[in-house]
């Protein structure tokens, strides 16, 4: 179950918003960092899960 958190955003949304526009960060790397921070922030009560069928590297901003 996802936690809503005590702020404007959920723990996941708050962490994702800090990483999503990071230049040079590949999507899978970004999601790994987000997952680790959410686990730490929620004391392991929330562990984001992702599934991918990407066949190559994907960047949301310039490398």
PyMOL Python script that loads the backbone (N, CA, C, O; Angstrom):
from pymol import cmd

cmd.read_pdbstr("""\
ATOM      1  N   UNK A   1       0.847  -1.172   0.000  1.00  0.00           N
ATOM      2  CA  UNK A   1       0.000   0.000   0.000  1.00  0.00           C
ATOM      3  C   UNK A   1       0.893   1.235   0.000  1.00  0.00           C
ATOM      4  O   UNK A   1       1.875   1.300   0.740  1.00  0.00           O
ATOM      5  N   UNK A   2       0.556   2.191  -0.814  1.00  0.00           N
ATOM      6  CA  UNK A   2       1.308   3.436  -0.863  1.00  0.00           C
ATOM      7  C   UNK A   2       0.886   4.347   0.288  1.00  0.00           C
ATOM      8  O   UNK A   2      -0.291   4.420   0.639  1.00  0.00           O
ATOM      9  N   UNK A   3       1.847   5.024   0.855  1.00  0.00           N
ATOM     10  CA  UNK A   3       1.578   5.970   1.943  1.00  0.00           C
ATOM     11  C   UNK A   3       1.296   7.353   1.356  1.00  0.00           C
ATOM     12  O   UNK A   3       1.933   7.765   0.387  1.00  0.00           O
ATOM     13  N   UNK A   4       0.352   8.052   1.942  1.00  0.00           N
ATOM     14  CA  UNK A   4       0.043   9.405   1.480  1.00  0.00           C
ATOM     15  C   UNK A   4       1.043  10.431   1.983  1.00  0.00           C
ATOM     16  O   UNK A   4       1.260  11.457   1.339  1.00  0.00           O
ATOM     17  N   UNK A   5       1.651  10.162   3.124  1.00  0.00           N
ATOM     18  CA  UNK A   5       2.610  11.101   3.686  1.00  0.00           C
ATOM     19  C   UNK A   5       1.919  12.242   4.407  1.00  0.00           C
ATOM     20  O   UNK A   5       0.691  12.339   4.410  1.00  0.00           O
ATOM     21  N   UNK A   6       2.710  13.096   5.012  1.00  0.00           N
ATOM     22  CA  UNK A   6       2.164  14.192   5.793  1.00  0.00           C
ATOM     23  C   UNK A   6       2.251  15.537   5.101  1.00  0.00           C
ATOM     24  O   UNK A   6       1.779  16.543   5.630  1.00  0.00           O
ATOM     25  N   UNK A   7       2.852  15.561   3.916  1.00  0.00           N
ATOM     26  CA  UNK A   7       3.011  16.830   3.219  1.00  0.00           C
ATOM     27  C   UNK A   7       2.073  16.942   2.040  1.00  0.00           C
ATOM     28  O   UNK A   7       1.053  16.257   1.964  1.00  0.00           O
ATOM     29  N   UNK A   8       2.432  17.812   1.129  1.00  0.00           N
ATOM     30  CA  UNK A   8       1.632  18.039  -0.068  1.00  0.00           C
ATOM     31  C   UNK A   8       1.659  16.805  -0.969  1.00  0.00           C
ATOM     32  O   UNK A   8       0.652  16.459  -1.587  1.00  0.00           O
ATOM     33  N   UNK A   9       2.814  16.146  -1.041  1.00  0.00           N
ATOM     34  CA  UNK A   9       2.986  14.976  -1.899  1.00  0.00           C
ATOM     35  C   UNK A   9       3.206  13.716  -1.067  1.00  0.00           C
ATOM     36  O   UNK A   9       3.610  13.783   0.094  1.00  0.00           O
ATOM     37  N   UNK A  10       2.936  12.578  -1.677  1.00  0.00           N
ATOM     38  CA  UNK A  10       3.268  11.299  -1.047  1.00  0.00           C
ATOM     39  C   UNK A  10       4.786  11.170  -0.981  1.00  0.00           C
ATOM     40  O   UNK A  10       5.490  11.901  -1.678  1.00  0.00           O
ATOM     41  N   UNK A  11       5.308  10.256  -0.159  1.00  0.00           N
ATOM     42  CA  UNK A  11       6.754  10.061  -0.120  1.00  0.00           C
ATOM     43  C   UNK A  11       7.327   9.780  -1.509  1.00  0.00           C
ATOM     44  O   UNK A  11       8.375  10.319  -1.863  1.00  0.00           O
ATOM     45  N   UNK A  12       6.652   8.944  -2.297  1.00  0.00           N
ATOM     46  CA  UNK A  12       7.143   8.613  -3.637  1.00  0.00           C
ATOM     47  C   UNK A  12       7.152   9.847  -4.537  1.00  0.00           C
ATOM     48  O   UNK A  12       8.152  10.122  -5.202  1.00  0.00           O
ATOM     49  N   UNK A  13       6.057  10.582  -4.561  1.00  0.00           N
ATOM     50  CA  UNK A  13       5.974  11.771  -5.417  1.00  0.00           C
ATOM     51  C   UNK A  13       6.997  12.831  -5.018  1.00  0.00           C
ATOM     52  O   UNK A  13       7.588  13.485  -5.877  1.00  0.00           O
ATOM     53  N   UNK A  14       7.201  12.996  -3.733  1.00  0.00           N
ATOM     54  CA  UNK A  14       8.166  13.993  -3.255  1.00  0.00           C
ATOM     55  C   UNK A  14       9.581  13.646  -3.719  1.00  0.00           C
ATOM     56  O   UNK A  14      10.318  14.520  -4.175  1.00  0.00           O
ATOM     57  N   UNK A  15       9.957  12.382  -3.603  1.00  0.00           N
ATOM     58  CA  UNK A  15      11.303  11.967  -4.013  1.00  0.00           C
ATOM     59  C   UNK A  15      11.420  11.996  -5.535  1.00  0.00           C
ATOM     60  O   UNK A  15      12.422  12.472  -6.068  1.00  0.00           O
ATOM     61  N   UNK A  16      10.416  11.495  -6.234  1.00  0.00           N
ATOM     62  CA  UNK A  16      10.441  11.484  -7.695  1.00  0.00           C
ATOM     63  C   UNK A  16      10.597  12.888  -8.249  1.00  0.00           C
ATOM     64  O   UNK A  16      11.338  13.095  -9.210  1.00  0.00           O
ATOM     65  N   UNK A  17       9.916  13.846  -7.662  1.00  0.00           N
ATOM     66  CA  UNK A  17       9.992  15.223  -8.158  1.00  0.00           C
ATOM     67  C   UNK A  17      11.400  15.803  -8.039  1.00  0.00           C
ATOM     68  O   UNK A  17      11.764  16.692  -8.808  1.00  0.00           O
ATOM     69  N   UNK A  18      12.186  15.321  -7.097  1.00  0.00           N
ATOM     70  CA  UNK A  18      13.568  15.793  -6.942  1.00  0.00           C
ATOM     71  C   UNK A  18      14.506  15.163  -7.965  1.00  0.00           C
ATOM     72  O   UNK A  18      15.554  15.735  -8.264  1.00  0.00           O
ATOM     73  N   UNK A  19      14.157  14.007  -8.505  1.00  0.00           N
ATOM     74  CA  UNK A  19      15.054  13.281  -9.405  1.00  0.00           C
ATOM     75  C   UNK A  19      14.651  13.327 -10.871  1.00  0.00           C
ATOM     76  O   UNK A  19      15.502  13.130 -11.738  1.00  0.00           O
ATOM     77  N   UNK A  20      13.400  13.577 -11.172  1.00  0.00           N
ATOM     78  CA  UNK A  20      12.899  13.380 -12.529  1.00  0.00           C
ATOM     79  C   UNK A  20      13.557  14.283 -13.571  1.00  0.00           C
ATOM     80  O   UNK A  20      13.667  13.879 -14.729  1.00  0.00           O
ATOM     81  N   UNK A  21      13.982  15.441 -13.221  1.00  0.00           N
ATOM     82  CA  UNK A  21      14.612  16.340 -14.184  1.00  0.00           C
ATOM     83  C   UNK A  21      16.122  16.394 -14.094  1.00  0.00           C
ATOM     84  O   UNK A  21      16.744  17.290 -14.665  1.00  0.00           O
ATOM     85  N   UNK A  22      16.722  15.446 -13.383  1.00  0.00           N
ATOM     86  CA  UNK A  22      18.164  15.466 -13.172  1.00  0.00           C
ATOM     87  C   UNK A  22      18.907  15.151 -14.473  1.00  0.00           C
ATOM     88  O   UNK A  22      18.779  14.047 -15.004  1.00  0.00           O
ATOM     89  N   UNK A  23      19.683  16.107 -14.990  1.00  0.00           N
ATOM     90  CA  UNK A  23      20.412  15.886 -16.241  1.00  0.00           C
ATOM     91  C   UNK A  23      21.368  14.691 -16.146  1.00  0.00           C
ATOM     92  O   UNK A  23      22.046  14.495 -15.137  1.00  0.00           O
ATOM     93  N   UNK A  24      21.402  13.905 -17.218  1.00  0.00           N
ATOM     94  CA  UNK A  24      22.349  12.796 -17.307  1.00  0.00           C
ATOM     95  C   UNK A  24      21.957  11.553 -16.535  1.00  0.00           C
ATOM     96  O   UNK A  24      22.738  10.604 -16.473  1.00  0.00           O
ATOM     97  N   UNK A  25      20.781  11.528 -15.951  1.00  0.00           N
ATOM     98  CA  UNK A  25      20.367  10.384 -15.153  1.00  0.00           C
ATOM     99  C   UNK A  25      19.409   9.516 -15.965  1.00  0.00           C
ATOM    100  O   UNK A  25      18.336   9.967 -16.364  1.00  0.00           O
ATOM    101  N   UNK A  26      19.801   8.280 -16.202  1.00  0.00           N
ATOM    102  CA  UNK A  26      19.005   7.337 -16.979  1.00  0.00           C
ATOM    103  C   UNK A  26      17.796   6.902 -16.154  1.00  0.00           C
ATOM    104  O   UNK A  26      17.885   6.828 -14.928  1.00  0.00           O
ATOM    105  N   UNK A  27      16.673   6.615 -16.801  1.00  0.00           N
ATOM    106  CA  UNK A  27      15.411   6.344 -16.110  1.00  0.00           C
ATOM    107  C   UNK A  27      15.538   5.215 -15.090  1.00  0.00           C
ATOM    108  O   UNK A  27      15.055   5.363 -13.967  1.00  0.00           O
ATOM    109  N   UNK A  28      16.160   4.109 -15.433  1.00  0.00           N
ATOM    110  CA  UNK A  28      16.280   2.994 -14.492  1.00  0.00           C
ATOM    111  C   UNK A  28      17.135   3.387 -13.280  1.00  0.00           C
ATOM    112  O   UNK A  28      16.835   2.999 -12.151  1.00  0.00           O
ATOM    113  N   UNK A  29      18.191   4.151 -13.521  1.00  0.00           N
ATOM    114  CA  UNK A  29      19.019   4.652 -12.413  1.00  0.00           C
ATOM    115  C   UNK A  29      18.194   5.565 -11.514  1.00  0.00           C
ATOM    116  O   UNK A  29      18.277   5.493 -10.288  1.00  0.00           O
ATOM    117  N   UNK A  30      17.398   6.426 -12.144  1.00  0.00           N
ATOM    118  CA  UNK A  30      16.566   7.344 -11.391  1.00  0.00           C
ATOM    119  C   UNK A  30      15.588   6.584 -10.498  1.00  0.00           C
ATOM    120  O   UNK A  30      15.439   6.902  -9.319  1.00  0.00           O
ATOM    121  N   UNK A  31      14.925   5.580 -11.068  1.00  0.00           N
ATOM    122  CA  UNK A  31      13.949   4.822 -10.288  1.00  0.00           C
ATOM    123  C   UNK A  31      14.601   4.046  -9.147  1.00  0.00           C
ATOM    124  O   UNK A  31      14.003   3.886  -8.084  1.00  0.00           O
ATOM    125  N   UNK A  32      15.819   3.568  -9.362  1.00  0.00           N
ATOM    126  CA  UNK A  32      16.550   2.884  -8.295  1.00  0.00           C
ATOM    127  C   UNK A  32      16.850   3.842  -7.149  1.00  0.00           C
ATOM    128  O   UNK A  32      16.701   3.486  -5.980  1.00  0.00           O
ATOM    129  N   UNK A  33      17.269   5.043  -7.481  1.00  0.00           N
ATOM    130  CA  UNK A  33      17.545   6.054  -6.447  1.00  0.00           C
ATOM    131  C   UNK A  33      16.272   6.450  -5.716  1.00  0.00           C
ATOM    132  O   UNK A  33      16.260   6.584  -4.493  1.00  0.00           O
ATOM    133  N   UNK A  34      15.207   6.633  -6.476  1.00  0.00           N
ATOM    134  CA  UNK A  34      13.922   6.987  -5.871  1.00  0.00           C
ATOM    135  C   UNK A  34      13.484   5.889  -4.911  1.00  0.00           C
ATOM    136  O   UNK A  34      13.075   6.170  -3.785  1.00  0.00           O
ATOM    137  N   UNK A  35      13.568   4.645  -5.353  1.00  0.00           N
ATOM    138  CA  UNK A  35      13.168   3.518  -4.504  1.00  0.00           C
ATOM    139  C   UNK A  35      13.950   3.524  -3.198  1.00  0.00           C
ATOM    140  O   UNK A  35      13.361   3.389  -2.125  1.00  0.00           O
ATOM    141  N   UNK A  36      15.260   3.678  -3.273  1.00  0.00           N
ATOM    142  CA  UNK A  36      16.102   3.659  -2.073  1.00  0.00           C
ATOM    143  C   UNK A  36      15.726   4.784  -1.116  1.00  0.00           C
ATOM    144  O   UNK A  36      15.666   4.572   0.095  1.00  0.00           O
ATOM    145  N   UNK A  37      15.473   5.974  -1.644  1.00  0.00           N
ATOM    146  CA  UNK A  37      15.120   7.106  -0.782  1.00  0.00           C
ATOM    147  C   UNK A  37      13.746   6.936  -0.142  1.00  0.00           C
ATOM    148  O   UNK A  37      13.550   7.302   1.017  1.00  0.00           O
ATOM    149  N   UNK A  38      12.792   6.381  -0.894  1.00  0.00           N
ATOM    150  CA  UNK A  38      11.458   6.163  -0.339  1.00  0.00           C
ATOM    151  C   UNK A  38      11.517   5.113   0.772  1.00  0.00           C
ATOM    152  O   UNK A  38      10.887   5.280   1.816  1.00  0.00           O
ATOM    153  N   UNK A  39      12.264   4.045   0.554  1.00  0.00           N
ATOM    154  CA  UNK A  39      12.418   3.017   1.586  1.00  0.00           C
ATOM    155  C   UNK A  39      13.017   3.635   2.848  1.00  0.00           C
ATOM    156  O   UNK A  39      12.549   3.369   3.955  1.00  0.00           O
ATOM    157  N   UNK A  40      14.044   4.450   2.682  1.00  0.00           N
ATOM    158  CA  UNK A  40      14.674   5.085   3.839  1.00  0.00           C
ATOM    159  C   UNK A  40      13.715   6.068   4.522  1.00  0.00           C
ATOM    160  O   UNK A  40      13.606   6.084   5.748  1.00  0.00           O
ATOM    161  N   UNK A  41      13.029   6.878   3.727  1.00  0.00           N
ATOM    162  CA  UNK A  41      12.132   7.891   4.288  1.00  0.00           C
ATOM    163  C   UNK A  41      10.935   7.288   5.023  1.00  0.00           C
ATOM    164  O   UNK A  41      10.424   7.873   5.978  1.00  0.00           O
ATOM    165  N   UNK A  42      10.497   6.121   4.571  1.00  0.00           N
ATOM    166  CA  UNK A  42       9.319   5.490   5.187  1.00  0.00           C
ATOM    167  C   UNK A  42       9.696   4.368   6.147  1.00  0.00           C
ATOM    168  O   UNK A  42       8.833   3.632   6.624  1.00  0.00           O
ATOM    169  N   UNK A  43      10.991   4.244   6.426  1.00  0.00           N
ATOM    170  CA  UNK A  43      11.489   3.178   7.321  1.00  0.00           C
ATOM    171  C   UNK A  43      10.986   1.808   6.859  1.00  0.00           C
ATOM    172  O   UNK A  43      10.516   0.991   7.651  1.00  0.00           O
ATOM    173  N   UNK A  44      11.104   1.591   5.547  1.00  0.00           N
ATOM    174  CA  UNK A  44      10.750   0.322   4.878  1.00  0.00           C
ATOM    175  C   UNK A  44       9.255   0.009   4.875  1.00  0.00           C
ATOM    176  O   UNK A  44       8.867  -1.114   4.556  1.00  0.00           O
ATOM    177  N   UNK A  45       8.421   0.967   5.218  1.00  0.00           N
ATOM    178  CA  UNK A  45       6.974   0.720   5.171  1.00  0.00           C
ATOM    179  C   UNK A  45       6.443   0.801   3.744  1.00  0.00           C
ATOM    180  O   UNK A  45       5.369   0.281   3.442  1.00  0.00           O
ATOM    181  N   UNK A  46       7.209   1.463   2.860  1.00  0.00           N
ATOM    182  CA  UNK A  46       6.832   1.545   1.455  1.00  0.00           C
ATOM    183  C   UNK A  46       8.047   1.218   0.612  1.00  0.00           C
ATOM    184  O   UNK A  46       9.108   1.818   0.779  1.00  0.00           O
ATOM    185  N   UNK A  47       7.891   0.272  -0.288  1.00  0.00           N
ATOM    186  CA  UNK A  47       8.963  -0.112  -1.211  1.00  0.00           C
ATOM    187  C   UNK A  47       8.404  -0.011  -2.627  1.00  0.00           C
ATOM    188  O   UNK A  47       7.678  -0.902  -3.068  1.00  0.00           O
ATOM    189  N   UNK A  48       8.731   1.063  -3.345  1.00  0.00           N
ATOM    190  CA  UNK A  48       8.241   1.198  -4.711  1.00  0.00           C
ATOM    191  C   UNK A  48       8.741   0.052  -5.586  1.00  0.00           C
ATOM    192  O   UNK A  48       9.885  -0.386  -5.470  1.00  0.00           O
ATOM    193  N   UNK A  49       7.872  -0.416  -6.451  1.00  0.00           N
ATOM    194  CA  UNK A  49       8.189  -1.521  -7.325  1.00  0.00           C
ATOM    195  C   UNK A  49       8.060  -1.035  -8.754  1.00  0.00           C
ATOM    196  O   UNK A  49       7.160  -0.255  -9.067  1.00  0.00           O
ATOM    197  N   UNK A  50       8.944  -1.484  -9.617  1.00  0.00           N
ATOM    198  CA  UNK A  50       8.829  -1.109 -11.025  1.00  0.00           C
ATOM    199  C   UNK A  50       9.092  -2.332 -11.899  1.00  0.00           C
ATOM    200  O   UNK A  50       9.781  -3.272 -11.502  1.00  0.00           O
ATOM    201  N   UNK A  51       8.531  -2.288 -13.076  1.00  0.00           N
ATOM    202  CA  UNK A  51       8.717  -3.342 -14.063  1.00  0.00           C
ATOM    203  C   UNK A  51       9.027  -2.647 -15.374  1.00  0.00           C
ATOM    204  O   UNK A  51       8.391  -1.651 -15.718  1.00  0.00           O
ATOM    205  N   UNK A  52       9.987  -3.158 -16.095  1.00  0.00           N
ATOM    206  CA  UNK A  52      10.387  -2.488 -17.321  1.00  0.00           C
ATOM    207  C   UNK A  52      10.569  -3.476 -18.462  1.00  0.00           C
ATOM    208  O   UNK A  52      11.001  -4.611 -18.263  1.00  0.00           O
ATOM    209  N   UNK A  53      10.236  -3.028 -19.638  1.00  0.00           N
ATOM    210  CA  UNK A  53      10.545  -3.783 -20.845  1.00  0.00           C
ATOM    211  C   UNK A  53      11.366  -2.915 -21.795  1.00  0.00           C
ATOM    212  O   UNK A  53      11.399  -3.149 -23.003  1.00  0.00           O
ATOM    213  N   UNK A  54      12.025  -1.912 -21.227  1.00  0.00           N
ATOM    214  CA  UNK A  54      12.878  -1.050 -22.043  1.00  0.00           C
ATOM    215  C   UNK A  54      14.005  -1.867 -22.661  1.00  0.00           C
ATOM    216  O   UNK A  54      14.535  -2.784 -22.033  1.00  0.00           O
ATOM    217  N   UNK A  55      14.364  -1.530 -23.883  1.00  0.00           N
ATOM    218  CA  UNK A  55      15.429  -2.247 -24.576  1.00  0.00           C
ATOM    219  C   UNK A  55      16.715  -1.439 -24.661  1.00  0.00           C
ATOM    220  O   UNK A  55      17.712  -1.904 -25.213  1.00  0.00           O
ATOM    221  N   UNK A  56      16.689  -0.273 -24.132  1.00  0.00           N
ATOM    222  CA  UNK A  56      17.867   0.582 -24.146  1.00  0.00           C
ATOM    223  C   UNK A  56      17.753   1.638 -23.072  1.00  0.00           C
ATOM    224  O   UNK A  56      16.787   1.679 -22.310  1.00  0.00           O
ATOM    225  N   UNK A  57      18.765   2.496 -23.026  1.00  0.00           N
ATOM    226  CA  UNK A  57      18.761   3.562 -22.038  1.00  0.00           C
ATOM    227  C   UNK A  57      17.792   4.668 -22.442  1.00  0.00           C
ATOM    228  O   UNK A  57      17.665   4.999 -23.621  1.00  0.00           O
ATOM    229  N   UNK A  58      17.114   5.229 -21.454  1.00  0.00           N
ATOM    230  CA  UNK A  58      16.160   6.315 -21.689  1.00  0.00           C
ATOM    231  C   UNK A  58      16.525   7.466 -20.754  1.00  0.00           C
ATOM    232  O   UNK A  58      16.684   7.273 -19.549  1.00  0.00           O
ATOM    233  N   UNK A  59      16.653   8.650 -21.315  1.00  0.00           N
ATOM    234  CA  UNK A  59      16.948   9.853 -20.548  1.00  0.00           C
ATOM    235  C   UNK A  59      15.810  10.840 -20.737  1.00  0.00           C
ATOM    236  O   UNK A  59      15.362  11.053 -21.863  1.00  0.00           O
ATOM    237  N   UNK A  60      15.342  11.438 -19.673  1.00  0.00           N
ATOM    238  CA  UNK A  60      14.271  12.416 -19.767  1.00  0.00           C
ATOM    239  C   UNK A  60      14.812  13.835 -19.975  1.00  0.00           C
ATOM    240  O   UNK A  60      14.069  14.749 -20.331  1.00  0.00           O
ATOM    241  N   UNK A  61      16.100  13.998 -19.750  1.00  0.00           N
ATOM    242  CA  UNK A  61      16.778  15.276 -19.999  1.00  0.00           C
ATOM    243  C   UNK A  61      18.082  14.974 -20.722  1.00  0.00           C
ATOM    244  O   UNK A  61      18.408  13.809 -20.955  1.00  0.00           O
ATOM    245  N   UNK A  62      18.814  15.991 -21.072  1.00  0.00           N
ATOM    246  CA  UNK A  62      20.067  15.794 -21.794  1.00  0.00           C
ATOM    247  C   UNK A  62      21.048  14.950 -21.012  1.00  0.00           C
ATOM    248  O   UNK A  62      21.112  15.017 -19.785  1.00  0.00           O
ATOM    249  N   UNK A  63      21.811  14.157 -21.741  1.00  0.00           N
ATOM    250  CA  UNK A  63      22.813  13.285 -21.100  1.00  0.00           C
ATOM    251  C   UNK A  63      23.863  14.109 -20.410  1.00  0.00           C
ATOM    252  O   UNK A  63      24.788  13.557 -19.815  1.00  0.00           O
TER     253      UNK A  63
END
""", "prot")
cmd.dss("prot")
cmd.show_as("cartoon", "prot")
cmd.util.cbc("prot")
cmd.orient("prot")
